[in-house]
Amino acid sequence: MRESSIWLVGLLACVACSDGPTLPVQDEPGSAGARWATWVLQDGSVLRPSAPPAASSEQARLEIEEIVRLQSRPGWEAEVRRWEGAPSLPWTHQTLDLLEFYWPLLPDVRVATPARAARIMALLHVAQYDALVATWDAKYSYQRPPPFVADSRVHAAGAVAGVPSYPSEHAAVAGAAAVILSYAFAREDTAEFQADARRAAESRIAAGVAYRSDVEAGLALGRAVAERVIQRAMADGSDAVWAGSVPQGENLWRPTPPRRVSSPFDPLAGSWRPWVLQRVDAFRPEPPPALGSEAFATDLNELRRLGTERTARQGDLARFWATDAPSTRWELFLAEEISRRGWSALRAARAQALLSVAMYDAFLACWDAKFHYWLARPITADPRIATVFATPPFPSYPSGHSTISAAASEVMAELLPDAAKTYHDKAYEASLSRVWAGVHYRFDVVAGEQLGSRVGKKVVEYGRRDGSAFGGK
């Protein structure tokens, strides 16, 4: 550690006197990040790369010269800025853009159903997080000073994390993301994912914070981590084909107008493998109110009244939350917080993994209940109900939006205690939006809120045991 402290003092001195637009990185965990608990890897050391080139080697000299040449070219800062900040965020946004492309293709192309969209985000963020923990293990095993510390001709551009440079964290995240996206969106031009990964990784060379050998090691490490995540994904049960049939009976689900999709979305999602929950039915809600009961009639009559009493604001909020993948709203909320607060690579990736896992596990718990009870949608009980948009093609009870939003708000409150009320309020708004839209009974959303909160708290408990400095108070 003495050697580390010597070069770190030098690094800070370089930053202080740099002419470049250097910025601080908040909440850098240092060597402790190498010991944070991982999701798929046994620990951060299992894929440790071989040692980097020695500082006195010809390869290191040539790599320094490459950086000097890059920084002498006009316009080199543009690519650096494009990939600046927490390295996971550009890939989050790219994945959300891809999901948005696939939503209009539903129900014919079922890449971006609610549960499958959440699954993709969880795979992406788990892979990025595990890749970063493995990167931190290697960084503090080899203690390689970054190029701008090694040679005064190299300038550090953008944020400086104050960590060893080998391997590159941007490269590790990019390598992992490209592999996950190639798996999740196999219809796309997967070569472009790899090209984006290369651009993201090499931007750190021009930034003066990584050698080429740092980048190559990071890309390889990220890819290796992602392959392990995909091995798990291929055995999670999501490829099972439903061979069942829609049950027949009073107040049981049936296809709803206008498209009357006969095959509901992901009826087997309740059997997929969760990340944190031991059993997806552990918190299964009690049965919904029976048709003809006072409780059922009360909530049905509320929906009938909304046809004439719905306010403009209620309609607007119903449409705001009316995404085919409600988890994506929460992914964006967190991405905005990470950018605004300037979180470090590891802290950002940890937060994103916890949020995505909570929503994925919540979807599984919700879908278990939906296809256990097979409750008909309100429009089936009364075709005169005026909905804001078409009713989604799967059973009513409990509400998916309510379940995943409650789970998400528990994690967001843990990650952002100063904004806990804001996100609990958003979850409540998301939940009520389904009643305002006319596609859910109030008892659907209440059950979803309770279910999601219990799932979210389980994920929070998991996060508090992961060894990070941000495991809750």
C-alpha positions in Angstrom: 0.0 0.0 0.0 3.0 2.3 0.5 3.7 2.1 -3.3 0.1 2.9 -4.0 0.1 6.0 -1.7 3.2 7.4 -3.4 1.8 7.3 -6.9 -1.6 8.5 -5.7 0.0 11.6 -4.2 1.6 12.1 -7.6 -1.7 11.6 -9.3 -3.4 14.2 -7.2 -0.6 16.6 -7.8 -1.0 16.1 -11.6 -4.7 16.8 -11.4 -4.2 19.9 -9.3 -1.8 21.5 -11.9 -3.4 20.0 -15.0 -4.4 22.4 -17.8 -7.1 19.9 -18.9 -10.8 20.0 -17.9 -10.4 17.6 -15.1 -13.4 17.0 -12.7 -13.7 15.1 -9.4 -15.3 11.7 -9.2 -17.5 11.4 -6.1 -17.5 8.4 -3.7 -14.6 6.5 -5.1 -14.4 3.3 -3.0 -10.6 2.7 -3.5 -9.2 -0.7 -3.0 -12.3 -1.8 -0.9 -14.3 -2.0 -4.1 -12.4 -5.1 -5.1 -14.0 -6.9 -2.2 -17.6 -6.0 -2.8 -19.9 -9.0 -3.3 -20.6 -10.0 -6.8 -23.7 -11.5 -8.4 -22.4 -14.2 -10.7 -18.6 -14.3 -10.1 -17.4 -16.2 -7.1 -15.5 -13.0 -6.2 -13.6 -10.2 -8.0 -10.4 -12.2 -8.4 -11.5 -15.2 -10.4 -10.9 -13.6 -13.8 -7.9 -11.5 -12.8 -5.8 -10.8 -16.0 -2.0 -11.2 -16.2 0.2 -8.3 -15.2 0.4 -5.2 -17.4 3.6 -4.2 -19.3 6.3 -2.9 -17.0 6.7 0.9 -16.8 10.2 0.7 -18.3 9.1 -1.7 -21.1 9.2 -0.7 -24.8 5.5 -1.5 -25.0 4.7 1.0 -22.3 6.8 3.6 -24.0 5.1 3.1 -27.4 1.7 3.3 -25.7 2.6 6.7 -24.1 3.7 7.9 -27.5 0.3 6.8 -29.0 -1.5 9.0 -26.4 0.7 12.0 -27.1 -0.1 11.7 -30.8 -3.8 11.3 -30.1 -3.8 14.4 -27.9 -2.0 16.5 -30.6 -4.8 16.0 -33.1 -7.6 18.6 -33.4 -11.0 17.5 -32.1 -9.8 14.6 -29.9 -11.8 15.9 -27.0 -15.2 15.2 -28.6 -15.0 11.4 -28.3 -13.7 11.7 -24.8 -16.7 13.8 -23.8 -19.2 11.4 -25.4 -18.1 8.6 -23.0 -17.5 10.7 -20.0 -19.1 10.1 -16.6 -20.1 6.8 -15.0 -19.2 4.3 -17.8 -22.4 2.2 -17.3 -24.8 5.1 -18.2 -24.3 5.3 -22.0 -25.1 1.6 -22.2 -28.2 2.0 -20.1 -29.5 4.6 -22.5 -28.6 2.5 -25.5 -30.5 -0.4 -24.1 -33.5 1.7 -23.3 -33.5 3.0 -26.8 -33.5 -0.5 -28.2 -36.4 -1.6 -25.9 -38.3 1.5 -27.1 -37.8 0.4 -30.7 -39.2 -3.1 -29.9 -42.4 -1.9 -28.0 -44.4 -1.1 -31.1 -43.6 -4.6 -32.4 -45.6 -6.2 -29.5 -47.3 -8.6 -29.4 -45.9 -10.1 -32.6 -42.2 -9.8 -31.6 -41.9 -10.4 -27.8 -38.5 -9.0 -27.1 -39.6 -6.1 -24.9 -42.6 -7.4 -22.9 -42.6 -6.0 -19.3 -40.9 -9.0 -17.7 -38.4 -9.5 -20.6 -37.4 -5.8 -20.6 -36.7 -6.0 -16.9 -34.7 -9.2 -17.4 -32.5 -7.5 -20.1 -31.8 -4.5 -17.8 -30.9 -6.8 -14.9 -28.5 -8.9 -17.1 -26.9 -5.7 -18.4 -26.4 -4.1 -15.0 -25.3 -7.2 -13.2 -22.7 -7.9 -15.8 -21.4 -4.3 -15.7 -21.2 -4.3 -11.9 -19.4 -7.7 -11.7 -17.0 -6.6 -14.4 -16.2 -3.5 -12.4 -15.6 -5.4 -9.1 -13.3 -7.7 -11.1 -11.6 -4.6 -12.6 -11.0 -3.1 -9.1 -9.5 -6.4 -8.0 -7.0 -6.2 -10.8 -6.4 -2.4 -10.4 -5.3 -2.8 -6.8 -3.4 -6.0 -7.4 -1.1 -4.4 -10.0 -1.2 -0.7 -8.9 -0.4 0.7 -12.4 -0.2 4.5 -12.4 -2.3 6.1 -15.2 -0.5 7.6 -18.2 -0.9 11.2 -17.2 1.0 10.4 -14.0 3.7 8.5 -15.8 4.5 11.1 -18.4 4.1 14.9 -18.1 3.3 15.2 -21.8 0.0 13.4 -21.3 -3.0 15.5 -20.1 -5.9 14.0 -18.2 -9.2 15.0 -19.8 -12.5 14.8 -18.0 -13.1 13.1 -14.7 -10.2 11.6 -12.8 -11.1 8.7 -10.5 -7.8 8.5 -8.6 -7.4 4.8 -9.2 -4.8 2.6 -10.9 -5.4 2.4 -14.7 -5.1 -1.4 -15.3 -7.5 -2.6 -16.5 -9.7 0.3 -17.8 -13.1 0.5 -16.1 -14.7 2.0 -19.2 -13.4 -0.8 -21.3 -14.6 -3.5 -18.9 -18.1 -2.0 -18.8 -18.1 -1.7 -22.6 -16.9 -5.2 -23.2 -19.6 -6.6 -20.8 -22.3 -4.5 -22.3 -21.6 -5.3 -25.9 -21.8 -9.1 -25.1 -25.1 -8.7 -23.2 -26.7 -6.6 -25.9 -25.6 -9.0 -28.6 -27.3 -11.8 -26.6 -30.4 -9.8 -25.8 -30.9 -8.2 -29.2 -29.7 -10.9 -31.5 -31.8 -9.5 -34.3 -29.7 -6.4 -34.4 -26.3 -5.8 -36.0 -24.2 -7.1 -33.1 -21.0 -6.0 -34.8 -22.1 -2.4 -34.1 -22.3 -3.2 -30.4 -18.7 -4.4 -30.5 -17.7 -1.3 -32.5 -19.4 1.0 -29.8 -17.5 -0.9 -27.1 -14.2 -0.3 -28.9 -15.0 3.4 -29.3 -16.0 3.7 -25.6 -12.9 1.9 -24.4 -10.4 3.8 -26.7 -11.9 7.1 -25.6 -10.0 6.6 -22.4 -6.7 6.4 -24.3 -7.3 9.8 -25.8 -8.4 11.1 -22.3 -4.9 10.2 -21.0 -6.2 8.0 -18.2 -5.6 4.6 -19.9 -2.9 2.8 -21.8 -3.9 0.7 -24.8 -3.0 -2.4 -22.8 -5.4 -1.2 -20.0 -8.1 -1.0 -22.6 -7.5 -4.4 -24.2 -7.4 -6.1 -20.7 -10.6 -4.3 -19.7 -12.5 -5.3 -22.9 -11.4 -8.9 -22.4 -12.3 -8.9 -18.8 -15.7 -7.4 -19.4 -16.5 -9.9 -22.1 -15.5 -12.8 -19.9 -17.7 -11.6 -17.1 -20.7 -11.2 -19.5 -20.2 -14.7 -20.9 -20.7 -16.0 -17.3 -23.8 -13.9 -16.9 -25.2 -15.3 -20.2 -24.5 -18.8 -19.0 -26.8 -18.1 -16.1 -29.3 -16.4 -18.3 -29.6 -19.4 -20.6 -30.6 -21.5 -17.7 -33.0 -19.1 -16.0 -36.1 -20.6 -17.6 -37.1 -17.7 -19.8 -36.8 -19.7 -23.0 -39.5 -22.2 -21.9 -42.5 -22.2 -24.3 -46.0 -22.1 -22.8 -48.0 -25.0 -23.9 -51.0 -24.4 -21.6 -54.3 -22.9 -22.3 -56.3 -20.0 -21.0 -58.6 -21.3 -18.2 -62.3 -20.9 -18.7 -64.6 -19.6 -16.0 -66.5 -16.7 -14.5 -64.4 -13.5 -14.2 -61.2 -15.3 -15.5 -59.0 -13.5 -18.0 -59.9 -13.5 -21.7 -58.4 -11.5 -24.6 -59.4 -7.9 -24.4 -60.2 -5.3 -27.1 -59.1 -3.9 -29.5 -56.6 -6.5 -30.6 -57.8 -9.4 -28.5 -54.3 -11.0 -28.2 -55.1 -14.6 -27.5 -51.7 -15.6 -26.0 -50.9 -13.5 -22.8 -47.4 -12.2 -22.3 -45.0 -14.5 -20.5 -47.4 -16.8 -18.5 -44.3 -18.8 -17.3 -42.4 -15.8 -16.0 -43.4 -16.8 -12.5 -41.2 -19.9 -13.0 -38.1 -17.9 -14.1 -35.1 -17.9 -11.9 -34.9 -14.8 -9.6 -31.8 -13.0 -8.4 -32.6 -12.4 -4.7 -35.9 -14.1 -3.9 -35.6 -17.7 -2.8 -39.2 -18.4 -4.1 -41.1 -16.1 -6.3 -44.4 -17.1 -4.6 -43.1 -16.3 -1.1 -45.1 -13.1 -1.0 -48.0 -14.2 -3.2 -51.1 -12.0 -2.3 -54.3 -13.4 -1.0 -57.0 -14.0 -3.6 -58.8 -10.9 -5.1 -62.3 -10.0 -4.0 -64.9 -12.3 -5.5 -67.1 -11.2 -8.3 -70.4 -10.0 -6.7 -68.7 -9.1 -3.4 -69.1 -5.6 -2.0 -65.3 -4.9 -2.3 -65.4 -6.0 -6.0 -68.4 -3.8 -6.7 -66.9 -0.8 -5.1 -63.8 -0.9 -7.2 -65.6 -1.7 -10.4 -68.0 1.2 -9.8 -65.0 3.5 -9.3 -63.8 2.6 -12.8 -67.2 3.2 -14.3 -67.3 6.7 -12.7 -63.9 7.5 -14.1 -65.3 7.4 -17.6 -67.0 10.7 -16.9 -65.1 12.0 -13.9 -61.5 11.5 -15.0 -59.5 14.7 -14.7 -57.0 15.9 -17.4 -54.2 15.4 -14.9 -55.2 11.9 -14.2 -55.3 11.2 -17.9 -51.9 12.7 -18.5 -50.3 10.7 -15.7 -52.0 7.5 -16.9 -50.4 8.2 -20.3 -47.0 9.1 -18.8 -46.7 5.7 -17.0 -48.3 3.8 -19.9 -45.1 2.3 -21.2 -44.9 -1.3 -22.2 -42.0 -1.7 -19.8 -42.6 0.4 -16.7 -39.2 -0.5 -15.3 -37.6 1.7 -17.9 -39.1 4.8 -16.2 -37.2 3.9 -13.0 -34.0 3.2 -14.9 -34.1 6.7 -16.2 -34.8 8.2 -12.8 -31.7 6.5 -11.4 -29.6 7.4 -14.4 -30.5 11.1 -13.9 -29.6 10.9 -10.2 -26.2 9.3 -11.0 -25.3 11.9 -13.5 -26.5 14.8 -11.3 -24.6 13.5 -8.2 -21.4 12.5 -10.0 -21.3 9.0 -8.6 -18.2 6.9 -9.2 -18.2 4.0 -11.7 -18.6 1.3 -9.0 -21.2 3.1 -6.9 -23.3 3.8 -10.0 -23.1 0.2 -11.3 -24.0 -1.2 -7.9 -27.0 1.1 -7.7 -28.2 0.1 -11.2 -27.8 -3.6 -10.5 -29.8 -3.4 -7.3 -32.6 -1.4 -8.9 -32.8 -3.7 -12.0 -32.7 -6.8 -9.9 -35.4 -5.6 -7.6 -37.7 -4.8 -10.5 -37.0 -8.1 -12.3 -37.7 -10.1 -9.2 -40.8 -8.1 -8.6 -42.0 -8.9 -12.1 -41.5 -12.6 -11.4 -43.4 -12.4 -8.2 -46.2 -10.4 -9.8 -46.5 -12.7 -12.8 -46.6 -15.7 -10.5 -49.7 -14.2 -8.9 -51.3 -13.0 -12.1 -51.2 -16.5 -13.6 -52.2 -18.1 -10.4 -55.4 -16.2 -10.1 -56.0 -15.4 -13.9 -58.3 -12.5 -12.9 -60.2 -10.9 -15.8 -59.5 -7.2 -16.6 -62.1 -4.6 -15.7 -63.1 -4.2 -19.3 -64.2 -7.8 -19.3 -66.4 -7.3 -16.3 -67.9 -4.3 -17.9 -67.2 -3.6 -21.6 -68.6 0.0 -21.2 -65.6 1.0 -19.1 -63.7 3.9 -20.8 -60.0 3.2 -20.7 -57.3 5.8 -21.6 -55.5 3.2 -23.7 -55.8 -0.5 -24.7 -55.7 -2.9 -21.8 -52.5 -5.0 -21.7 -52.8 -8.6 -22.7 -52.4 -10.5 -19.4 -54.4 -10.9 -16.2 -55.3 -8.1 -13.9 -54.4 -9.1 -10.4 -52.0 -7.8 -9.0 -50.9 -4.7 -11.0 -47.4 -5.0 -12.6 -46.8 -1.2 -12.5 -47.7 -1.1 -8.8 -45.5 -4.1 -8.0 -42.4 -3.0 -9.7 -42.7 0.6 -8.8 -43.1 -0.2 -5.1 -40.0 -2.5 -5.3 -38.1 0.3 -7.2 -39.0 2.9 -4.6 -37.7 0.8 -1.7 -34.3 0.6 -3.5 -34.3 4.2 -4.5 -35.1 5.3 -1.0 -32.1 3.2 0.3 -29.8 4.6 -2.3 -31.0 8.2 -2.1 -32.3 8.7 1.5 -32.6 12.5 0.8 -35.0 11.7 -2.0 -36.9 8.8 -0.4 -40.2 10.7 -0.2 -39.9 11.8 -3.8 -39.6 8.2 -5.1 -42.2 6.7 -2.8 -44.6 9.4 -4.1 -43.7 8.5 -7.7 -44.4 4.8 -7.0 -47.8 5.7 -5.6 -48.5 7.9 -8.7 -47.4 5.0 -11.0 -49.7 2.7 -9.1 -52.8 5.0 -9.2 -52.2 5.7 -12.8 -53.4 2.2 -13.7 -56.7 2.9 -11.9 -57.0 6.3 -13.6 -56.4 4.6 -17.0 -59.2 2.2 -16.3 -57.1 -1.0 -16.8 -56.8 -2.0 -13.1 -59.1 -2.3 -10.1 -57.9 -0.4 -7.0 -57.5 -3.8 -5.2 -55.1 -4.8 -8.0 -52.8 -1.8 -7.2 -53.0 -2.2 -3.5 -52.0 -5.8 -3.7 -49.2 -4.8 -6.1 -47.9 -2.1 -3.8 -47.7 -4.6 -0.9 -46.1 -7.3 -2.9 -43.5 -4.9 -4.5 -42.6 -3.3 -1.2 -41.8 -6.7 0.2 -39.6 -7.7 -2.8 -37.9 -4.4 -2.7 -37.0 -4.7 1.0 -35.5 -8.1 0.3 -33.2 -6.6 -2.3 -32.3 -3.8 0.1 -31.4 -6.4 2.7 -29.2 -8.1 0.1 -27.5 -4.8 -0.7 -26.7 -4.0 2.9 -24.6 -7.2 3.0 -22.6 -6.6 -0.1 -19.6 -5.0 1.7 -19.9 -1.6 0.0 -19.8 1.7 1.8 -23.3 2.4 0.6 -25.2 -0.6 2.1 -27.7 1.4 4.0 -27.8 3.0 7.4 
